[in-house]
Each structure stands twice: as C-alpha cells, then as structure tokens.
C-alpha cells in the first residue's frame, strides 16, 4: 500500500485564513502588551496609594468633592514632591514643586489640556480653552488684540458700572449675621463679561430669574462636576443621567441666546461701522465700546475665515472663563480681607491719599494702589481660583527626575505650590507685604494665579483690573467681616476653588444708608 494514501488532506482556505487572522491578533496583542509594559515600567518609581487591579484608586476617589481635595493634600504630605493616582488604567501624576511646574509650563510641546476638557466641548466647541495644536496657536494669535489697552479701557468703564450695581445689590444683606457672597460676585462678573463679550446688557444682578443666567450657572456647575466625578466621566452614563439631561436643556438655552445675539449683531454691523466712522470723523464720542464680538466680526470683514459656530465658540469661551473665575476670585479676596480688616483700612487710606492728589480714580490709577494690588495677589496665593492645572503628555518629559511617558495626565497643584515655605515664609499666613513694591519677588513659576508659559490666561490683564475695580468699589461702600476661621474652611475643587457652604461674610455700611 502506498504511503501517499495516508497523507492528511491539505488545510482548507478557511483554516489558513483563521490561522493568519489569529496570528495577526496575537502579534497586535503582544505589541500592545509590550507597549503597556514599557509604559508601566516608566512610572514604576513614582509612589501612589494602594491600588486595585484594573480599578486603580477608583475606590479611594469615590468620595465627595471636599474629601477629594483634602486627600490630594494628604497624599502630597505622604508621598512627597510627586505622586501618582490610577483611575482605572489611566495614570494621573501630581506635582507642586516650582522646578517641575517650570519645566512643564515653559515647554512649548506640552500645551494640550487634559482629556477632561472634552466635557466642555458641547458648550465651548473648539474655542481657545478646548482647542489644541496649530488650531489653538492660530486662535490665540487671532484673539490677542481683544485685550489691548484701548479695549481694556472700555471694559474698565463697564466694570465700574456693574461694580456700582453690585454695591446696591448688597444693601439687602445689611444687618444679616452672614450671607454667601459667591452668587452675588458671580452675577456681577456675568453682567460685566456679557457686555464685554457681546455688547448685551444681561442684568443678571437684578433679574436673577433670567433664563440665560440660570442656564449658564447650571451648565457651569454640571461641567465642573464631571471633571472630578468618576461616575460621570463615561459619556453614555452621563447622557442617560439626570445631570446629563439638565446639561442638554441648559445648552439649548445658551445656544439659542448666543445665536440670536450674533444674528442681531451681524445685521447691525454695517450700521455700527458707519456710526463709528462718522463719530471718528467728527471727533464725537463713539456710540458704544467695542466688544469681543465686534472684533471678531471686524476680522471676518477683513477676510478672516470665521463661521458663526466659530463666533459662538469664542463668545461662549469668553463667558465661561470670565465669570466663574472672576466671581470666585472676588469672593476669596473679600474673605481674606474680612479675616484681616486692618488691611481694608490701609486700602481705603491709600485711595483717599490718591484722590487727594489726583482728584479721581482713572484706569491708570489702579496700578498705583499698591496695598490693593498686594492684598489681591496675596489672596490669589492662598486661594488660587484654579487650584489644579492639567496637561496631557504627548511626548516624553522628565519631572522631578522621573520620566513621564506619553499618555499620562499631569496635574499641577497650585494650592500647594503657592504655600511652599522656600518662597513664602509663614505660608499659611495672610501677609500682603510680600507683594508690595520693594519686596523680593518669588520665582516666575512659584506664583501662577493665571497659569504661566505660552498657554497662560489670555485675559489676565482684564481679569486683574475687573477684580481690583470690583473689590475697591465694595470696600469703599462696606466693611467686611468673615467669621469662619481659615482652619474651619472645607475647600473643594471642581474647576475653581470653592468652600462647602459658600463664602459667608457680613457687611457694615461705611456711610449710613
């Protein structure tokens, strides 16, 4: 009998395909496994709290926002200058030393914000906060003229008017043991930024039930909540949640409002240009100060390719970035001064001296109010409005002698950075003298109230003058007192730094009503 009669049949085509596909899958999985092993190896020497397989530190992070912020401080004390948290399979590296902060923020490669900023895209689109790479760079250059000195003077006049309204709104709080200053400050900032961004008088301080005002406040709160809530991070879970449905309702209100303003402004744009031209030719006062939307439309007129969606993205970005941070900033400054009333009187005496010499407070005068500026900066140091600054690592970087691989999210804890005793002796103490003229300045990356580097806050000059004008108007009308001690605060961080229960103050009129 021939041997060939017992040879097995050749493998079928389907068997060969199955084997080939299996081999490809095996090679791909092997490659991913090797890549993951290298990734984990790079992070091996960075300490972190005990973590579970696959879940990481998920269990420790299932806590309220107050406990979350407290744990960040506790872990920094336990693990030192750099530590790691695992959220599932995703690593978050925390740093707070000036050396690491300087390395990261001075880098022109590491300018992308963390993946969590995707949560803002339904509202802010591809505006300046959420855009990356070349698009961000082009948009940054485009928007820089929005904050030149002449426009800032227009914004200054708007801020003066809204600060006066803020003063009047607080009269209802006279005689109360204490009240939360935060909602008042945020509504004042919202009114200011709405006029400066869109030329629209919102009257949020007077009309608190305004649908757009409520939508902005609710969407801000929900968006910030997603930054720190693990359970709200998955898009599908968020969409079917109660907060997800509220988010979409508020978003529709905001889109309808802003689209309407853009349509009206575009329709009136030609007439506005003619009026401004006539006013300029006749040396008359211009009809109204230019706004962000005015400038963007002017850029379109000059050939810049900006769609209505682009206009809406930048206006919404301006509104989001400009009201919540400024409102909290004013609140923390008033809290700090309420705990240290002697500095309120120093500011007032300085103002009186300046008025006696110059007769009025103009735009440039605020740069000469040194006690006001020092108190503002010291409050920013103790209570940075954005206490966590996040960057997505898209190319390897070395921080604190550790190699940080691509795919890691690095967070700068500016709350701890600003309390480094190497640069701020007695770091827990409110001591504005640190920022008076003649005092030694901290290193560039030891004090970053507006972040730093190429992706710092584009509107920091506007924010600074808005905060100073608002705080001074309030101090000239009232004396502030904060009952809650610093060690009684229960800080929480979403995007901005807040306190559980708000920031409670009491006021006394300087002049009898």
Steps between C-alpha positions, in 0.01 A plus 500: 500500500644848406591740778334793314161341556535581876618870460263750665303726270644851448349767729196673362497868404283586801747330737790694354306826534410418860863425582619820331242715679581334831869567446432868418284541811769328712771730362287811556417397856865421563601840371241670721615294798863599442402864461294487820786332686739777391241760604462348847876458533550873440270580793633230734689733737224755550320426829123461519235384748410128503314423177278216379558313172311666213318739739810679626415756769135506397378408849698776678365754251137405559457788742348845511683799353607629839668171594656473154686831539607413856637165380715670237670694780534191721657296220744782424609497865532120495674447165694822450566722199342271242244223522267300282133406500348231281145554374435163347792445264569872458782666699481851648828645628482785755778756548524820700867595518611808308772305315253253347240770435756710313610208287145414399352846445803641319490214249363589157422134433279430800220751446201265463259503789377175654246271335238623751472824302307298243207534742490872419488458123121473468490852647832662401555314172856547372556833669821618660466286814424169331699523175847349460803510274509729198134592535561626853809694394318668210200586719724636778670738256161599362353587840798678655378845376183448704697608807700798373501813716230699320252216523593445865404860568158427355471188714610713798201732457265204481650354818454831687131502415442136596700544823263782599206265440676236714524754784127573476407131490683438828283752688244225554765310702569779750419388853522128428729292719660363183420424137668324207683755285571254215172520304505881517859510371431254220193690379700826496776331299242350265346842433843650433620226270173489305530867407871466419452182295175571319398859572186365663367632832399185684403651838573174681551685828150644492315229308620181665230292328629580152493172306844550348652585840357186654617290204858633521514439876360149467715398204812631675421296812427182304810531281720552804343204675602269215865597545519328839215247502617158384145376450417788262808460278363230261301684231221242484441502877501879503254530210238281669545662842284778641798736484557409135143595410529825698827571317333465159204722597730775627718470191200559271407817691856635471531414130168666416595815691852537358389415145234771528753758617740406218223530240390840631858629523584386148186671369592824671870475423502719189300771675731484801806540280349805333410655835851438633652650186283815527581533870872470425486757216305750712710438812183386673474236767458151359150352539622211724823326593612223271446144618651161429223432248562836331864411453426153368255642247757759401746216438243327281453828310877510447505151349548274805318170451274473805165324486204575726599191698850646547349825623274316742787284630716801586216700654399201715865444598532864601181473709601173669858601578413853603212469744562198724868565566457874559200445726691253717808722498305799635339275763833363630656848511208631706525198729871564555439868573206406721737292710754785511301826513809710571593461133160632393582825676847519345344470156243771575764739637711443190201578277424817693861614462492432127169685459639797691796509260328419170134583551360182344570133446572437135605188313869553576439589867444139602864417426599751769279346769775279638318369808201401287725318253695328778184379677358368172819305424527360852141372481583345161799332663302348787189417297593452133176500304612210278688279749563216254659568160501197271715409200480195276846358428541441126879459499730371778599748771711477816353644822663473843753255349220269381436421133133565425378299199261601225137450601541623857300792639704733723325728748664799668362565848538879518338505845805316638743674264399838642564380855860396447691641802816530290344795319223605739613497866207440737305369201168461683498863610323777305787745454450742206831669579660221291368672185565866580750690283848433629422153634695213347303340218440124496644304206291505183346156544451515879194726468265425210150644564439507123710194415823580311684436177357516151158377613449741786169685536464732201266728697707544815532879459125535463434269793744692719344840436148356534584347838670815628217730391233273650677443833580868545143609425375257765762605758412867456136418571530233773719350767519122463531240772559126462408295805626160380868448580741370239530164676120466491480521122403185309653560160381326187630513147311440180649737244506790748581501872189530717400437859228267623209725592636791298699794634306653788554869580326783681503868400471836669444818296782753513247779450158485673229398251 
